[in-house]
């Protein structure tokens, strides 16, 4: 349908700014998170940012606890309804595919958040 936005792009526009604001992660790191990167530990939800998913700022995996406000905004509902794999991108095979998908999604999703 012309003018209709891809569901993963719409999700990126909705959730990536929140995730960046409340985790300190970079836009590219948030765009490349996968369903298997989020887990529950007791009462906390933990996001595992890992080079296995794509480039991360320190080249080392790290865990970040999700802020309660992201949960209150409905991120877990989105997460539970998402299929496996990447939440916000559909990369082609290989690392270059992830990098290209992240770059394209970053441009498309963040341009609507910033006024020029």
QUIHUMO-V621206 format. One record per residue. N is the residue number from 0. RES is the residue in one letter. SS is DSSP state (a for helix, b for strand, c for the rest). PHI is phi in whole degrees, -180 to 180 (none if undefined). PSI is psi in radians with two decimals (none if undefined). Layout:
# QUIHUMO-V621206
[[N/RES/SS/PHI/PSI] [N/RES/SS/PHI/PSI]]
This chain:
# QUIHUMO-V621206
[[0/X/c/none/2.16] [1/X/c/-61/2.44] [2/X/c/80/-0.09] [3/X/c/-86/2.32] [4/X/c/-84/2.47] [5/X/c/-61/2.43] [6/X/a/-57/-0.71] [7/X/a/-69/-0.61] [8/X/a/-67/-0.75] [9/X/a/-61/-0.72] [10/X/a/-64/-0.71] [11/X/a/-62/-0.74] [12/X/a/-62/-0.63] [13/X/a/-75/-0.78] [14/X/a/-104/-0.52] [15/X/a/-62/-0.78] [16/X/a/-59/-0.70] [17/X/a/-63/-0.83] [18/X/a/-61/-0.74] [19/X/a/-63/-0.80] [20/X/a/-63/-0.67] [21/X/a/-100/-0.09] [22/X/a/-116/-0.33] [23/X/c/80/0.10] [24/X/c/-77/2.79] [25/X/c/-81/2.76] [26/X/a/-55/-0.85] [27/X/a/-61/-0.65] [28/X/a/-66/-0.66] [29/X/a/-74/-0.65] [30/X/a/-63/-0.56] [31/X/c/-94/0.19] [32/X/c/-70/2.58] [33/X/b/-115/2.83] [34/X/a/-58/-0.67] [35/X/a/-73/-0.09] [36/X/a/-87/-0.08] [37/X/b/-114/2.30] [38/X/b/-143/2.80] [39/X/b/-101/2.33] [40/X/b/-127/1.74] [41/X/c/66/-2.13] [42/X/c/-90/-0.09] [43/X/b/-102/2.61] [44/X/b/-106/2.25] [45/X/b/-119/2.27] [46/X/b/-100/2.15] [47/X/b/-99/1.89] [48/X/b/-93/2.06] [49/X/c/-135/2.53] [50/X/c/-62/-0.29] [51/X/c/-63/-0.52] [52/X/c/-84/-0.48] [53/X/c/156/-3.07] [54/X/c/-60/2.38] [55/X/c/-126/2.74] [56/X/c/-63/-0.50] [57/X/c/-107/0.05] [58/X/c/62/0.26] [59/X/c/-131/2.53] [60/X/c/-66/2.60] [61/X/b/-150/2.71] [62/X/b/-109/2.46] [63/X/b/-133/2.27] [64/X/b/-77/2.32] [65/X/c/-71/2.35] [66/X/c/-69/2.53] [67/X/a/-59/-0.51] [68/X/a/-68/-0.60] [69/X/a/-64/-0.71] [70/X/a/-66/-0.76] [71/X/a/-65/-0.51] [72/X/c/-74/-0.22] [73/X/c/107/0.24] [74/X/a/-60/-0.66] [75/X/a/-66/-0.59] [76/X/a/-64/-0.81] [77/X/a/-59/-0.82] [78/X/a/-59/-0.84] [79/X/a/-65/-0.55] [80/X/a/-82/-0.25] [81/X/c/-75/2.58] [82/X/c/-76/3.00] [83/X/c/-66/2.93] [84/X/c/89/-2.73] [85/X/b/-67/2.40] [86/X/c/-80/-0.56] [87/X/c/-120/-0.12] [88/X/c/-137/2.78] [89/X/c/-125/1.36] [90/X/c/-74/2.70] [91/X/c/-76/2.90] [92/X/c/-59/2.54] [93/X/c/93/2.83] [94/X/a/-63/-0.65] [95/X/a/-63/-0.61] [96/X/a/-62/-0.71] [97/X/a/-66/-0.81] [98/X/a/-59/-0.78] [99/X/a/-66/-0.72] [100/X/a/-65/-0.72] [101/X/a/-63/-0.80] [102/X/a/-60/-0.84] [103/X/a/-63/-0.80] [104/X/a/-67/-0.66] [105/X/a/-60/-0.79] [106/X/a/-64/-0.83] [107/X/a/-70/-0.68] [108/X/a/-83/-0.66] [109/X/a/-82/-0.42] [110/X/c/-63/-0.48] [111/X/c/-80/-0.24] [112/X/c/-92/-0.30] [113/X/c/-114/2.31] [114/X/c/-96/2.27] [115/X/c/-91/none]]
